[in-house]
Amino acid sequence: MAKAIMIQGTMSNSGKSFLAAALCRIFRQDGYSAAPFKSQNMALNSYITADGLEMGRAQAMQAEAAGIEPSVLMNPILLKPVTDCGSQVIVNGEVRGNMKAADYFRYKKQLIPDIMKAYDALAAQHDIIVIEGAGSPAEINLKQDDIVNMGMAKLAKAPVLLTGDIDRGGVFAQLLGTLMLLEDDERSMVKGLIVNKFRGDRSIFQSGVQMLEERGGKPVVGVVPYIKCDIEDEDSLSEKLENGAKGVIDIAVIRLPRISNFTDFDVFSQYEGVSVRYVSKCSELSEPDMIIIPGTKSTISDMKWLRESGLEAAVKKCVSRGVPLFGICGGYQMLGERITDSAGAEGGGEIVGMGLLKCRTNFSSEKTRRRTEGVFADVGGVLSCLTGANFYGYEIHMGETVSEGTPLLSCGGAQSGNVYGCYIHGIFDSAAVSERIVKTLYSRKGLAYGGGKTDRRVYKEMQFDILADGVRKSLDMELVYRILEEGI
């Protein structure tokens, strides 16, 4: 049976996912078989495994860091928010149904057998399990029947490393306050503290380390700097969503209220001079070189928002001026003529789409989940460069779209002029796709793209090594291994 170590944070976006990924990579580099685990994940960024099951994107990313195939065992419970007070509940990769928050809170303890079955199966296959918590373990109003923070640590008998985000300020209150709010038995499971996202001269913080150790009664395992690496982030608080800087090539992604799988566009950040901006107001749209409407968990309500915000009209004006528009999944559905949710899969209702593609979507109670690969068909318009290009990716959607127009791909999709749409998440990851798009957008400006060509998978491997190198240098890895060996 594998040994376990757990990363918990003082708040959301404190860097738990990245630290867990770094440890997975470090353990792999040191010759161990490591695997990530998160009992319950709430995220709209998800991934489809080789066997067609759905899991959180962060654990898929961590599995890649560990050099292993992502498995739903790594994330047995996934919650995908549908409204502010309810989520789609996915257990072991399969949809269990939609639940209101209060109903799920009463129900979740029944899922412990599912969690432990997955964890035990994973632990039997690997040397080390790196467990990630969620949010904060000190949410004292929600601690009853906890299954993802200290509750999970107890189930797995895992020692805990508690991390705080110094970049957001108040790291002493974060770490010491969290320790104070834990029960005695929970506090005893915390074996070390990590100060994360430190900027500047590390030596200046030495007195702070001493204060944390004296007042917290726990060793500071390390002070991790703000590491510049391009790793997928599933959190809705991701800094990527706040980026407003424009590059030589400006790609504008519409920031829908229920945006999902925004990691689909990370590939463009590896190209020199290309920026990806997330736009939620007409005033932010400006004159981009390309517009993307991403996936969403609430297509009809987000279509209403797109219309009421004025962005639908603004996007159409850009298209009329020749700006290419690409819709992925929910964004593809919005580009069509009508969206109908007769099955109530996302709350029911019907709405007229943007009418830019000759297709209609009807939601069903069954979710499509599959890996997909193929080639682009005969593509017209600005992105004719994609004709015959190979792509790979995956589909996750509740609706079925019937198109009467020109197909975009060998497996469907639609196109009309400079408007393109399909269901394939990750379709830009292939260098055959993203590089052609970048070169075309440069050419339209009378410029030549002079950057190098890097396969997305190779690029991600490089970023994992950068992350692991920075974390390894910052943590007392001898202490980490000792904590791992001694357990609780």
Secondary structure in CASP SS format (residue, H / E / C, confidence):
PFRMAT SS
TARGET T0000
AUTHOR 0000-0000-0000
METHOD secondary structure of the structure
MODEL  1
M C 1.00
A C 1.00
K E 1.00
A E 1.00
I E 1.00
M E 1.00
I E 1.00
Q E 1.00
G E 1.00
T C 1.00
M C 1.00
S C 1.00
N C 1.00
S C 1.00
G C 1.00
K H 1.00
S H 1.00
F H 1.00
L H 1.00
A H 1.00
A H 1.00
A H 1.00
L H 1.00
C H 1.00
R H 1.00
I H 1.00
F H 1.00
R H 1.00
Q H 1.00
D C 1.00
G C 1.00
Y C 1.00
S C 1.00
A E 1.00
A E 1.00
P E 1.00
F E 1.00
K C 1.00
S C 1.00
Q E 1.00
N E 1.00
M E 1.00
A C 1.00
L C 1.00
N C 1.00
S E 1.00
Y E 1.00
I E 1.00
T C 1.00
A C 1.00
D C 1.00
G C 1.00
L C 1.00
E E 1.00
M E 1.00
G E 1.00
R H 1.00
A H 1.00
Q H 1.00
A H 1.00
M H 1.00
Q H 1.00
A H 1.00
E H 1.00
A H 1.00
A H 1.00
G C 1.00
I C 1.00
E C 1.00
P C 1.00
S C 1.00
V H 1.00
L H 1.00
M H 1.00
N C 1.00
P C 1.00
I E 1.00
L E 1.00
L E 1.00
K E 1.00
P E 1.00
V E 1.00
T E 1.00
D C 1.00
C C 1.00
G E 1.00
S E 1.00
Q E 1.00
V E 1.00
I E 1.00
V E 1.00
N C 1.00
G C 1.00
E E 1.00
V E 1.00
R E 1.00
G E 1.00
N E 1.00
M E 1.00
K E 1.00
A H 1.00
A H 1.00
D H 1.00
Y H 1.00
F H 1.00
R H 1.00
Y H 1.00
K H 1.00
K H 1.00
Q H 1.00
L H 1.00
I H 1.00
P H 1.00
D H 1.00
I H 1.00
M H 1.00
K H 1.00
A H 1.00
Y H 1.00
D H 1.00
A H 1.00
L H 1.00
A H 1.00
A C 1.00
Q C 1.00
H C 1.00
D C 1.00
I E 1.00
I E 1.00
V E 1.00
I E 1.00
E E 1.00
G C 1.00
A C 1.00
G C 1.00
S C 1.00
P C 1.00
A C 1.00
E C 1.00
I C 1.00
N C 1.00
L C 1.00
K C 1.00
Q C 1.00
D C 1.00
D C 1.00
I C 1.00
V C 1.00
N C 1.00
M H 1.00
G H 1.00
M H 1.00
A H 1.00
K H 1.00
L H 1.00
A H 1.00
K C 1.00
A C 1.00
P C 1.00
V E 1.00
L E 1.00
L E 1.00
T E 1.00
G E 1.00
D E 1.00
I H 1.00
D H 1.00
R H 1.00
G C 1.00
G C 1.00
V H 1.00
F H 1.00
A H 1.00
Q H 1.00
L H 1.00
L H 1.00
G H 1.00
T H 1.00
L H 1.00
M H 1.00
L H 1.00
L C 1.00
E C 1.00
D H 1.00
D H 1.00
E H 1.00
R H 1.00
S C 1.00
M C 1.00
V E 1.00
K E 1.00
G E 1.00
L E 1.00
I E 1.00
V E 1.00
N E 1.00
K E 1.00
F E 1.00
R C 1.00
G C 1.00
D C 1.00
R H 1.00
S H 1.00
I H 1.00
F H 1.00
Q H 1.00
S H 1.00
G H 1.00
V H 1.00
Q H 1.00
M H 1.00
L H 1.00
E H 1.00
E H 1.00
R H 1.00
G H 1.00
G C 1.00
K C 1.00
P C 1.00
V E 1.00
V E 1.00
G E 1.00
V E 1.00
V E 1.00
P E 1.00
Y C 1.00
I C 1.00
K C 1.00
C C 1.00
D C 1.00
I C 1.00
E C 1.00
D C 1.00
E C 1.00
D C 1.00
S C 1.00
L C 1.00
S C 1.00
E H 1.00
K H 1.00
L H 1.00
E H 1.00
N C 1.00
G C 1.00
A C 1.00
K C 1.00
G C 1.00
V C 1.00
I E 1.00
D E 1.00
I E 1.00
A E 1.00
V E 1.00
I E 1.00
R C 1.00
L C 1.00
P C 1.00
R C 1.00
I E 1.00
S E 1.00
N C 1.00
F H 1.00
T H 1.00
D H 1.00
F H 1.00
D H 1.00
V H 1.00
F H 1.00
S H 1.00
Q H 1.00
Y C 1.00
E C 1.00
G C 1.00
V E 1.00
S E 1.00
V E 1.00
R E 1.00
Y E 1.00
V E 1.00
S C 1.00
K C 1.00
C H 1.00
S H 1.00
E H 1.00
L H 1.00
S C 1.00
E C 1.00
P C 1.00
D C 1.00
M E 1.00
I E 1.00
I E 1.00
I E 1.00
P C 1.00
G E 1.00
T E 1.00
K C 1.00
S C 1.00
T H 1.00
I H 1.00
S H 1.00
D H 1.00
M H 1.00
K H 1.00
W H 1.00
L H 1.00
R H 1.00
E H 1.00
S C 1.00
G C 1.00
L H 1.00
E H 1.00
A H 1.00
A H 1.00
V H 1.00
K H 1.00
K H 1.00
C H 1.00
V H 1.00
S H 1.00
R C 1.00
G C 1.00
V C 1.00
P C 1.00
L E 1.00
F E 1.00
G E 1.00
I E 1.00
C C 1.00
G H 1.00
G H 1.00
Y H 1.00
Q H 1.00
M H 1.00
L H 1.00
G C 1.00
E C 1.00
R E 1.00
I E 1.00
T E 1.00
D E 1.00
S C 1.00
A C 1.00
G C 1.00
A C 1.00
E C 1.00
G C 1.00
G C 1.00
G E 1.00
E E 1.00
I E 1.00
V E 1.00
G C 1.00
M C 1.00
G C 1.00
L C 1.00
L C 1.00
K C 1.00
C E 1.00
R E 1.00
T E 1.00
N E 1.00
F E 1.00
S E 1.00
S E 1.00
E E 1.00
K E 1.00
T E 1.00
R E 1.00
R E 1.00
R E 1.00
T E 1.00
E E 1.00
G E 1.00
V E 1.00
F E 1.00
A C 1.00
D C 1.00
V C 1.00
G C 1.00
G C 1.00
V H 1.00
L H 1.00
S H 1.00
C H 1.00
L H 1.00
T C 1.00
G C 1.00
A C 1.00
N E 1.00
F E 1.00
Y E 1.00
G E 1.00
Y E 1.00
E E 1.00
I E 1.00
H E 1.00
M E 1.00
G E 1.00
E E 1.00
T E 1.00
V E 1.00
S E 1.00
E C 1.00
G C 1.00
T E 1.00
P C 1.00
L C 1.00
L E 1.00
S C 1.00
C C 1.00
G E 1.00
G C 1.00
A E 1.00
Q E 1.00
S E 1.00
G C 1.00
N C 1.00
V E 1.00
Y E 1.00
G E 1.00
C E 1.00
Y C 1.00
I C 1.00
H E 1.00
G C 1.00
I C 1.00
F C 1.00
D C 1.00
S C 1.00
A H 1.00
A H 1.00
V H 1.00
S H 1.00
E H 1.00
R H 1.00
I H 1.00
V H 1.00
K H 1.00
T H 1.00
L H 1.00
Y H 1.00
S H 1.00
R H 1.00
K C 1.00
G C 1.00
L C 1.00
A C 1.00
Y C 1.00
G C 1.00
G C 1.00
G C 1.00
K C 1.00
T C 1.00
D C 1.00
R H 1.00
R H 1.00
V H 1.00
Y H 1.00
K H 1.00
E H 1.00
M H 1.00
Q H 1.00
F H 1.00
D H 1.00
I H 1.00
L H 1.00
A H 1.00
D H 1.00
G H 1.00
V H 1.00
R H 1.00
K H 1.00
S H 1.00
L E 1.00
D C 1.00
M H 1.00
E H 1.00
L H 1.00
V H 1.00
Y H 1.00
R H 1.00
I H 1.00
L H 1.00
E H 1.00
E H 1.00
G C 1.00
I C 1.00
END
